[in-house]
Amino acid sequence: MQSYTIGQAARLLGVSPDTARRWADAGRVATHRDEGGRRLINGRDLAAFSVEVGQGAHAEDGEPYTSARNAFPGIVTAVKLGDVAAQVEIQAGPHRLVSLLTREAVEELGLEVGMQATARVKSTSVHIDRA
């Protein structure tokens, strides 16, 4: 079974290494040490914990309830307005997301470069690449 360092786990959970370390110190997720003394998290334990964190995130930070589970909070980096359509780019951590939507929707949301926004992805087809 693959194990993850605190830093790797933090990236996968979308938190800082300090937050992941505090969670491990508090016993929220089990760790063990490798031969070099690094703290590692078992892959199955991390998977279960990530589900727990994901389920609790919506209740804790007051996000709206939605059926779209893939939320990417980030910052708007570009807004291109056409006569009818618009293109909005959001940088969410290492992910660049581009959304095509109506100009009216962009204006109603008041989207501008530099503001916080969350891209929600809902698709009937999801591709997975193995790391």
N, C-alpha and C positions, 0 to 999 in steps of 0.2 A: 504494500500500500504506500502511495506517495505521501510524504510529509511536507509541510510548508514552514518556512521561517516566519517570524512575526511580521517582517516587512512584506513578504509575499502575501500573507494572509490579509494584512491591512489593505494592500492594493485590490485584492479580490473582494473585500468587504466594502471598499470605498471609504475607508477611514484612514486616519493618520497612524503611523506605527506606534506613537505614544498611546493612542486610544486602544489599539489592539493589545498592547503590553498591559495597560491598566485592566482590561477585561480578563486577560490571562491571570494577572496577579490577584484579581478578585474571585477567581475560580469559575468564571462564566464559561470558559473553554479550557479543556485540559491540554497541558503541554508536557513534553519530555525533552531530554537533552541528548544531543548527538555526541559523538566521540570528541568533537572539538569544543563542547560546552554550549553550543548554540541551542536556544529553545526552539522546539519544533511543535507543530500541531499536526496530528494525524489527519489525513484527507477526509475520512468519513466523519470525524468529529467536526472538522471545519465546515463540511457540507451541511451537517445538521444545525450547527450554530448559525450559518449564514441564512438558513430558512427562518430560524428563530428571530434573528436580527431584522430580516426583511418583513416579517409579520408584525413586529412591534414598531417598526419605523413609522408607519402611517398613523398609529394612535398617538405616538409621542410627539411628533412634530406638527400635528394638525393638518396634514395634507388632505386634500379632498379624496373621497372614496371614488374609485374608478375601476373599470374592468381591465384597463391597460396596466399590466404589471411591470413593464419595462420603462421605468422613469429615469431620465437623465437630467438632473438639475445642473444648470450651468449658467453661462453668461452669453448674451446675444452679441455676436461679433460682426454680423452684417445683415442689413435689411435692404432688399432690392424690390422696389415697387414698380409694377407695370400698370397698364390701364385697368386690367381686371385681376390679374394674378400677382403673386408676390413670392419672393424667396427669402427665407430666414435661416441664418446659420447660427448654431449654438455650439460653443465649446464646453463640453462637460468632462472635465478631467482630461484624459488623453483622447477622448472621443469627439470628433467633429460631426455634428448632425446637421443635415440640410433638409428643410421642410418646404414644400411647395403648397401654398394655400392662397385663399382669395385675398385681394387687397383689403376688402371690407373687414375680414377677420383680423388682419394685422392692425388696421386702424382702430377697431373696437377694443382690441387687447392693449393698444397703446405701445406696441413693441418698438423699442429703439435700441441702438447699439449701446452696450454698457449696462443694460438692466438685467436682472436675474430672470430666468425663465426655466421651465422644465419641459423637455421634449419627452413625449410619451409615445412609445412604439407599440403598435398592435398590428400583427401580421398573421396571415394564414400560413406563411412559409418562413421557417426559421432555419438557417444554416449554422452548423456548429463546426468549428475547426479545432482540432486537438492541438494543444500547446506543445 
